[in-house]
């Protein structure tokens, strides 16, 4: 039994873990209540119901240029009506063969379907001639932006500041959202509980959870005693929707967290093929109506696995936007079959770095220096990436992002860098 705990048979791919967490989120969302918030407070909130457009947008066709509005199927010359149409006006209808002066943003009169730019128009004795137009030229047509009844937002979507633009244009001032998750943070480890080591993980995790739109409360620490670990997790599960623990997730004699989760509920998975950050566990605690996420204690690995695997539960998003770059140094990996999150710093376009000039390949891509490489500001390894040491190196948090790879990376190789701003 002891030997089986140390092999890799129970490991799953990190993206498989993220997918399982997404499915858990879908099951869990209906547990939460809802509330109505004004659109200036929607950032990071999760929609409780879909939103269909109540109106056409725009509600009326508008001119996008200063000029003359008319029916483009009519032939020049056209008779210019003695009037002007401005955005605040209710325009008159046009008869066949008529045109009218119109300002940008003004409603297009009935009988018109195009706008001739003023600089392309010639008016003599009240007669307009100019460029031949197709219907729809310089006209923002009714319903061309949004059609009434069109589904624009799905339930479960996490909203961002830009969503307030469209909602406001639809005349929607408030939306129904899920109440934020209540998250209790618990640090494990006698060395932390007795104050010999500082808890570096909990403040970082609290910041992530709050940035994802939820409420995080630090609930203290417990020593490495099984009964204390289990009872404290159970107590916090009664008080919170989610319990996030740090430390005690590996397979050592005093790593009690996963054992406690097995006792309290159903462990969905334990350990993913990610370095650093492998020993994460996610569990459902049905008797307490809660979810538990156990994060490893080493801070850099804790951040990596939380943003890659746990983030989808809080945000509904497992995507990884990337920035193209060129690797500044060769980095090898020790064990195949894992995804490695290699922290990197951007170094401009490489023009000032003669040692890595060939890494730009002339395409202007920024240079990605592996932070931790002996040639970087943090000398942890020479050529083979060392996730064990790097996972504890707080200096590694000064990286701009990370390269996620399952194999070694050559100097000058094109890579996709995941900026930390994309996952935090």
C-alpha positions as CSV (number, residue, x, y, z in Angstrom):
1,X,0.0,0.0,0.0
2,X,2.8,2.4,0.9
3,X,4.6,1.8,-2.4
4,X,1.4,2.3,-4.4
5,X,1.0,5.8,-3.0
6,X,4.4,6.8,-4.4
7,X,3.9,5.7,-8.0
8,X,2.3,7.8,-10.7
9,X,-0.7,5.6,-11.5
10,X,-3.2,7.9,-9.8
11,X,-1.9,11.0,-11.6
12,X,-4.0,12.8,-14.1
13,X,-3.1,15.4,-16.7
14,X,-3.5,19.0,-15.3
15,X,-6.0,19.9,-18.0
16,X,-8.0,16.8,-17.1
17,X,-8.1,18.1,-13.6
18,X,-9.2,21.6,-14.8
19,X,-12.0,19.9,-16.8
20,X,-13.2,18.0,-13.8
21,X,-13.2,21.2,-11.8
22,X,-15.3,22.8,-14.5
23,X,-17.8,20.0,-14.3
24,X,-17.9,20.4,-10.5
25,X,-18.6,24.1,-10.9
26,X,-21.6,23.3,-13.2
27,X,-23.0,21.0,-10.5
28,X,-22.2,23.4,-7.8
29,X,-23.6,26.7,-9.2
30,X,-27.2,25.9,-8.5
31,X,-26.4,25.6,-4.8
32,X,-25.7,29.3,-4.6
33,X,-28.3,32.0,-4.2
34,X,-28.7,35.0,-6.4
35,X,-28.8,38.8,-6.1
36,X,-29.3,41.7,-8.4
37,X,-26.4,44.1,-9.0
38,X,-26.1,47.4,-10.9
39,X,-24.0,47.1,-14.0
40,X,-21.3,49.3,-12.5
41,X,-20.7,46.5,-10.0
42,X,-20.8,43.4,-12.3
43,X,-17.1,42.8,-12.7
44,X,-16.1,39.3,-11.7
45,X,-19.7,38.2,-11.0
46,X,-21.3,35.1,-12.5
47,X,-24.6,35.5,-14.3
48,X,-27.5,33.5,-12.8
49,X,-29.7,33.6,-15.9
50,X,-29.2,34.1,-19.6
51,X,-29.8,37.5,-21.2
52,X,-31.6,38.0,-24.5
53,X,-31.7,41.4,-26.1
54,X,-35.1,43.1,-25.3
55,X,-34.6,45.5,-28.3
56,X,-33.0,46.0,-31.6
57,X,-29.8,47.9,-31.4
58,X,-29.7,50.4,-32.9
59,X,-33.4,50.9,-32.6
60,X,-33.3,53.1,-35.7
61,X,-30.8,53.3,-38.6
62,X,-28.2,56.1,-38.1
63,X,-25.8,58.0,-40.3
64,X,-22.1,57.4,-39.7
65,X,-21.0,60.4,-41.8
66,X,-21.9,64.0,-42.3
67,X,-23.5,64.2,-45.8
68,X,-26.8,63.6,-47.6
69,X,-29.3,60.7,-47.0
70,X,-31.3,59.3,-49.9
71,X,-32.4,56.1,-51.6
72,X,-29.3,54.7,-53.3
73,X,-31.4,53.0,-55.9
74,X,-32.5,56.5,-57.2
75,X,-30.5,58.1,-59.9
76,X,-28.8,61.5,-59.8
77,X,-29.6,64.4,-59.7
78,X,-31.7,64.3,-56.5
79,X,-33.7,67.2,-55.1
80,X,-32.3,68.4,-51.8
81,X,-35.0,68.9,-49.2
82,X,-34.6,72.3,-47.4
83,X,-33.9,70.8,-43.9
84,X,-31.2,69.3,-41.8
85,X,-31.3,66.1,-39.7
86,X,-29.4,66.0,-36.4
87,X,-29.1,63.2,-33.8
88,X,-31.8,64.7,-31.6
89,X,-34.3,65.1,-34.5
90,X,-37.3,63.0,-35.7
91,X,-36.6,63.1,-39.5
92,X,-39.2,63.6,-42.2
93,X,-39.9,60.9,-44.7
94,X,-38.3,61.3,-48.1
95,X,-40.1,60.8,-51.4
96,X,-38.5,59.2,-54.4
97,X,-35.8,61.3,-55.9
98,X,-35.2,63.4,-52.7
99,X,-32.1,63.8,-50.5
100,X,-31.6,65.5,-47.1
101,X,-28.6,67.0,-45.3
102,X,-27.7,64.7,-42.3
103,X,-25.2,64.8,-39.5
104,X,-23.2,61.9,-38.1
105,X,-25.3,60.0,-35.6
106,X,-28.6,61.3,-36.9
107,X,-31.5,58.9,-37.6
108,X,-31.9,58.0,-41.3
109,X,-35.2,59.2,-42.7
110,X,-37.8,56.7,-44.0
111,X,-37.2,56.4,-47.7
112,X,-33.4,56.7,-47.4
113,X,-30.9,53.8,-47.2
114,X,-27.5,55.4,-47.8
115,X,-25.5,58.5,-46.9
116,X,-23.2,60.4,-49.4
117,X,-20.2,62.0,-47.7
118,X,-20.3,65.8,-47.8
119,X,-16.9,66.0,-49.5
120,X,-18.1,63.7,-52.3
121,X,-21.3,65.7,-52.9
122,X,-22.0,68.5,-55.3
123,X,-25.2,70.7,-54.9
124,X,-26.1,73.2,-57.6
125,X,-29.5,74.9,-57.7
126,X,-30.8,72.5,-55.1
127,X,-29.8,69.4,-57.1
128,X,-27.4,66.8,-55.7
129,X,-25.0,64.8,-57.7
130,X,-22.1,62.6,-56.4
131,X,-20.6,59.2,-56.1
132,X,-22.8,56.2,-56.9
133,X,-23.5,54.3,-53.7
134,X,-24.8,50.9,-52.7
135,X,-27.7,50.7,-50.2
136,X,-26.3,50.7,-46.6
137,X,-23.3,53.0,-47.3
138,X,-22.4,54.9,-44.2
139,X,-25.5,53.7,-42.4
140,X,-25.6,52.0,-39.1
141,X,-28.6,49.9,-39.8
142,X,-31.4,49.1,-37.4
143,X,-30.7,45.8,-35.6
144,X,-27.4,45.3,-37.3
145,X,-25.6,45.4,-33.9
146,X,-28.1,43.4,-31.9
147,X,-31.5,41.9,-33.0
148,X,-34.3,41.8,-30.5
149,X,-34.5,38.3,-28.9
150,X,-30.9,37.5,-29.7
151,X,-29.1,35.5,-26.9
152,X,-26.1,37.5,-25.8
153,X,-25.1,36.1,-22.4
154,X,-25.4,32.6,-21.0
155,X,-26.1,31.6,-17.4
156,X,-22.8,30.9,-15.7
157,X,-20.8,33.5,-17.6
158,X,-18.3,35.5,-15.6
159,X,-18.8,39.2,-16.4
160,X,-16.1,41.8,-17.1
161,X,-16.1,45.6,-17.2
162,X,-16.6,45.7,-20.9
163,X,-19.9,43.8,-20.6
164,X,-21.4,47.0,-19.0
165,X,-21.1,48.7,-22.4
166,X,-23.4,46.2,-24.2
167,X,-25.8,45.8,-21.3
168,X,-26.1,49.6,-21.0
169,X,-26.8,49.9,-24.8
170,X,-29.6,47.4,-24.3
171,X,-31.1,49.5,-21.6
172,X,-30.3,47.0,-18.9
173,X,-29.3,48.7,-15.7
174,X,-29.0,45.6,-13.4
175,X,-28.4,41.9,-13.8
176,X,-29.1,38.8,-11.7
177,X,-25.9,37.2,-10.5
178,X,-24.9,34.3,-8.3
179,X,-23.9,35.3,-4.8
180,X,-20.1,35.1,-4.3
181,X,-18.6,31.9,-2.9
182,X,-17.7,32.0,0.7
183,X,-14.2,30.6,0.9
184,X,-12.4,29.6,4.1
185,X,-8.6,29.4,4.0
186,X,-6.7,27.0,6.3
187,X,-3.0,26.6,6.5
188,X,-1.7,23.3,7.8
189,X,1.8,22.5,9.2
190,X,3.2,22.5,12.7
191,X,6.0,24.8,11.6
192,X,3.4,27.4,10.5
193,X,1.1,26.9,13.4
194,X,3.9,27.4,15.9
195,X,5.2,30.5,14.1
196,X,8.5,29.1,13.0
197,X,7.7,29.5,9.3
198,X,5.6,32.2,7.8
199,X,2.5,31.3,5.9
200,X,3.3,32.5,2.4
201,X,0.4,30.8,0.6
202,X,-2.8,32.1,2.3
203,X,-2.4,35.8,1.4
204,X,-1.7,34.9,-2.2
205,X,-4.6,32.5,-2.4
206,X,-6.9,35.1,-0.7
207,X,-5.9,37.6,-3.4
208,X,-6.6,35.2,-6.2
209,X,-10.0,34.2,-4.9
210,X,-11.0,37.8,-4.4
211,X,-9.8,38.8,-7.8
212,X,-12.0,36.0,-9.2
213,X,-15.0,37.7,-7.6
214,X,-15.5,35.7,-4.3
215,X,-15.1,36.2,-0.6
216,X,-12.0,34.8,1.1
217,X,-11.5,34.6,4.8
218,X,-8.2,33.4,6.5
219,X,-9.3,31.0,9.2
220,X,-5.8,30.4,10.7
221,X,-3.7,27.3,10.9
222,X,-3.6,23.8,12.4
223,X,-0.6,21.6,13.4
224,X,0.2,18.3,11.7
225,X,-2.2,16.2,13.8
226,X,-4.7,14.2,11.9
227,X,-7.6,14.8,14.3
228,X,-7.0,18.5,14.3
229,X,-6.8,18.7,10.5
230,X,-10.0,16.7,9.9
231,X,-12.0,18.5,12.6
232,X,-10.9,21.9,11.4
233,X,-11.8,21.1,7.7
234,X,-15.2,19.8,8.8
235,X,-15.8,22.9,10.9
236,X,-14.9,25.3,8.1
237,X,-17.0,23.2,5.6
238,X,-20.0,24.0,7.8
239,X,-19.3,27.7,7.7
240,X,-18.2,28.2,4.0
241,X,-19.1,27.0,0.5
242,X,-15.4,26.2,-0.2
243,X,-12.5,25.2,2.1
244,X,-9.0,25.8,0.6
245,X,-6.2,24.3,2.5
246,X,-2.4,24.6,2.0
247,X,0.2,22.0,2.8
248,X,-0.1,18.4,3.7
249,X,-1.2,17.2,0.2
250,X,1.7,14.9,-0.6
251,X,2.3,11.4,0.6
252,X,4.5,11.9,3.7
253,X,3.7,10.6,7.1
254,X,2.4,13.9,8.3
255,X,0.5,14.8,5.1
256,X,-3.0,14.4,6.6
257,X,-5.1,16.6,4.4
258,X,-6.0,14.2,1.6
259,X,-6.7,11.4,4.2
260,X,-9.1,13.8,6.0
261,X,-10.8,14.6,2.7
262,X,-11.3,10.9,2.0
263,X,-12.9,10.6,5.4
264,X,-15.2,13.6,5.0
265,X,-16.3,13.2,1.4
266,X,-15.4,12.2,-2.1
267,X,-12.0,13.0,-3.5
268,X,-12.4,13.7,-7.2
269,X,-8.7,13.5,-7.9
270,X,-5.4,13.8,-6.1
271,X,-2.2,14.9,-7.9
272,X,-1.9,16.1,-11.5
273,X,1.0,15.8,-14.0
274,X,2.2,19.4,-13.4
275,X,5.5,20.6,-12.1
276,X,5.7,22.5,-9.9
277,X,2.3,22.0,-8.2
278,X,1.6,18.3,-8.6
279,X,0.0,17.4,-5.3
280,X,-3.4,19.1,-5.5
281,X,-6.6,17.4,-4.4
282,X,-10.3,18.4,-5.0
283,X,-13.1,16.9,-3.0
284,X,-16.9,17.2,-2.6
285,X,-18.1,17.1,1.0
286,X,-21.8,16.3,0.6
287,X,-22.6,16.0,4.3
288,X,-21.4,19.6,4.7
289,X,-22.7,20.9,1.4
290,X,-19.2,22.2,0.6
291,X,-16.2,21.7,-1.7
292,X,-12.6,21.4,-0.6
293,X,-9.5,22.2,-2.6
294,X,-6.2,21.2,-1.1
295,X,-3.2,23.1,-2.4
296,X,0.4,22.1,-2.0
297,X,2.5,24.2,0.4
298,X,5.4,25.3,-1.7
299,X,4.4,28.8,-2.8
300,X,5.3,28.9,-6.5
301,X,3.9,25.5,-7.1
302,X,0.8,26.5,-5.1
303,X,0.3,29.5,-7.4
304,X,0.9,27.4,-10.5
305,X,-1.6,24.6,-9.7
306,X,-4.2,27.0,-8.3
307,X,-4.3,29.2,-11.4
308,X,-4.2,26.3,-13.8
309,X,-6.4,23.7,-12.1
310,X,-8.4,25.4,-9.4
311,X,-9.2,28.6,-11.2
312,X,-11.9,27.2,-13.4
313,X,-14.1,26.4,-10.3
314,X,-14.1,30.1,-9.4
315,X,-14.2,31.7,-12.8
316,X,-15.7,29.1,-15.2
317,X,-12.8,29.7,-17.5
318,X,-9.9,27.3,-18.2
319,X,-8.5,29.1,-21.2
320,X,-4.9,30.2,-21.3
321,X,-4.2,33.3,-23.4
322,X,-0.6,33.5,-24.6
323,X,2.0,35.8,-25.9
324,X,4.5,34.6,-28.6
325,X,8.1,34.8,-27.6
326,X,11.5,33.2,-28.2
327,X,13.3,31.2,-25.5
328,X,16.5,32.9,-24.5
329,X,18.2,29.7,-23.2
330,X,18.0,26.0,-23.6
331,X,15.9,24.3,-20.9
332,X,15.8,20.6,-20.5
333,X,13.3,18.6,-18.4
334,X,14.2,15.6,-16.1
335,X,11.0,13.5,-16.3
336,X,8.8,13.1,-19.3
337,X,5.1,12.7,-19.0
338,X,4.5,16.0,-17.0
339,X,3.6,19.5,-18.0
340,X,6.3,21.9,-16.7
341,X,5.3,25.5,-15.9
342,X,8.7,27.3,-16.5
343,X,8.7,30.9,-15.2
344,X,10.1,33.5,-17.6
345,X,10.8,37.2,-17.8
346,X,10.4,39.2,-20.9
347,X,13.5,41.0,-22.2
348,X,12.2,43.2,-24.9
349,X,12.9,42.3,-28.5
350,X,16.4,41.0,-27.6
351,X,18.2,43.8,-29.4
352,X,20.2,44.7,-26.4
353,X,21.0,41.2,-25.4
354,X,23.9,40.0,-27.6
355,X,23.9,36.6,-26.0
356,X,20.3,35.9,-27.1
357,X,20.1,38.0,-30.3
358,X,19.6,34.8,-32.3
359,X,16.6,34.0,-30.1
360,X,14.5,36.8,-31.8
361,X,14.8,35.3,-35.3
362,X,14.3,38.8,-36.6
363,X,10.5,38.6,-36.1
364,X,10.4,41.1,-33.2
365,X,9.1,38.6,-30.7
366,X,10.2,39.3,-27.1
367,X,12.9,37.2,-25.5
368,X,11.7,34.9,-22.7
369,X,14.5,34.4,-20.2
370,X,13.7,31.3,-18.0
371,X,13.9,32.8,-14.5
372,X,15.8,30.2,-12.5
373,X,18.3,29.4,-15.2
374,X,21.9,30.1,-14.2
375,X,22.1,33.0,-16.7
376,X,19.0,34.7,-15.2
377,X,18.7,36.9,-12.1
378,X,17.8,33.7,-10.2
379,X,20.4,30.9,-10.5
380,X,18.6,27.7,-9.5
381,X,19.5,25.3,-12.4
382,X,22.0,25.2,-15.2
383,X,20.1,23.5,-18.0
384,X,17.6,21.0,-16.6
385,X,14.6,22.7,-15.1
386,X,14.4,22.1,-11.3
387,X,10.7,22.4,-10.3
388,X,11.4,21.2,-6.7
389,X,13.8,24.0,-5.8
390,X,12.0,26.6,-7.9
391,X,8.7,25.9,-6.3
392,X,10.1,27.2,-3.0
393,X,11.9,30.2,-4.5
394,X,9.9,33.3,-3.8
395,X,12.1,35.3,-6.2
396,X,10.5,33.3,-9.0
397,X,7.3,35.3,-8.5
398,X,9.0,38.2,-10.3
399,X,8.5,36.3,-13.5
400,X,6.2,37.9,-16.1
401,X,4.6,34.6,-17.0
402,X,5.3,30.9,-17.7
403,X,5.9,28.6,-20.6
404,X,3.8,25.4,-20.3
405,X,5.6,22.5,-22.0
406,X,5.9,18.8,-21.8
407,X,9.4,18.6,-23.3
408,X,12.7,20.5,-23.3
409,X,12.8,23.9,-25.1
410,X,15.7,24.9,-27.3
411,X,17.4,28.3,-27.3
412,X,15.7,30.5,-29.9
413,X,12.6,28.2,-30.1
414,X,9.3,29.9,-30.5
415,X,7.2,29.5,-27.4
416,X,3.8,30.6,-26.1
417,X,4.1,32.5,-22.8
418,X,1.1,32.6,-20.5
419,X,1.2,36.0,-18.8
420,X,0.4,35.9,-15.1
421,X,-2.1,38.7,-15.7
422,X,-4.1,36.2,-17.8
423,X,-4.7,33.7,-15.0
424,X,-4.8,35.9,-11.9
